[in-house]
Amino acid sequence: MSRFSFGPPRLCRNLKPALVPPSLPRYRTAIVPHRPTSTSAKKQNRLPAAYYRGGTSRAIIFRQDDLPADRKEWEPIFCGAIGSPDPNGRQLDGLGGGISSLSKICVVGPSKHPEADVDYTFAAIGVKNLDVDYSSNCGNMTSAIGPFAVDTGMVKGNADGDMTVRIHNTNTGKIIHSTFPVVEGEAVADGPFAIDGVAGTAAKIELAFINPGGSKTGKLLPTGNITDTLDGVEATCIDAGNPCVFIQAKDVNVDGTILPDAIDAHPTLLPKLESIRRKASVAMGLSKDEASTPGSIPKIAMVSRSKAHKLLSGESIDGSTMDLVVRALSVGQPHRAIPITVAMAIAAAANIEGSTVHANVSSKRVDPDGITVGHSSGKIVVGAKYGNDGSLTQATVFRTARRLMDGFVYWK
């Protein structure tokens, strides 16, 4: 038994008087109110917010009307709520998850765009630093924006049945149509549709990205070339959904089916990919020099021909079920699935003869209506419609999303 007692304290007044030395004064117990030790102590800050999974990502979603009018005041709110910076890379003091796909903020409000119902602004939040990057869109979290708009009453939902919310992404200026089922005026979460990388099934959400080319640069091929040589490696720089740079895995001496942990552990691969990405940023006109390259764009990915291989789950995937294999990075980290905007850019590049992607796509498509992209958690089909000039006029993907909580988010 422990020699320490953890029961209620015994007070001197409970002792027999003879046991209390006469030289000691008798004190009466009193409850002393706690007083802050510093005049700077204050209550936590809080704002209304919701927390949603969108595709293979999660994010805090704010209504724009609840945030300060001055956007400069958004950054400390976002970083405080998500738990950044965290030198340990875990974001335990916030709602982030320690990886780029779980360190995200979305802001939604009514839109003045004639072809949209809501405006949606995306922010990628650094995990170990205070970076708040508005330079790109998140395709996965786009799947949560329509349901959020309906769930909050920003857009009036149908009583029952499918409905479409038109979304204007302010990061890229592009329009996305989100179609999903509604019951009693609320987005349906339950359903039979499954996506690779997320356990279980849910309601299907269709995302149609309208004319996704030139999202940031105004051009599908920002350098004017189908391929460029960057840091000694052949690359295709393309802007569809988000600016991306695609290289062949074999050109950096790795197997195209390499998994994220092996990418992280490779002694030279990540620095090499980052060097290529920064050079692509300058070549695409996204930054004036390599040092000023945004953290989230251009995205970089390695492509290779399809073949059977192991997934993160330990299961095997048959090479005949996909058109090519892609390993993408997001904000310097290997993505455990694939960013939706990268998948869209792959669909665009697959139709450009001479591109690094076209060279690795199967001659006969698995799905005649689009491109089937293999990634570390499985595969995704990107429905693609092309114009007479070969440009991508619409990219369609199917995702799932779910409201996890709503109420108040706190930060110090």
Secondary structure by P-SEA (a helix, b strand, c coil): cccccccccccccccccccccccbbbbbbbbbcccccccccccbbbbbbbbbbcccbbbbbbccccccccccaaaaaaaaaacccccccccccccccccccccbbbbbcccccccccbbbbbbbbbcccccccccccccccccaaaaaaaaacccccccccbbbbbbbcccccbbbbbbbbbccccccccccccccccccccbbbbbbbcccccccccccccccccccccccbbbbbbbccccbbbbbcccccccccccaaaaaaccccaaaaaaaaaaaaaaacccccccccccccccccccccbbbbbccccbbbbcccccbbbbbbccccccccccaaaaaaaaaaaaccccccccccccccccccbbbbbccccbbbbbbbbcccccccbbbbbbccccccccccccc
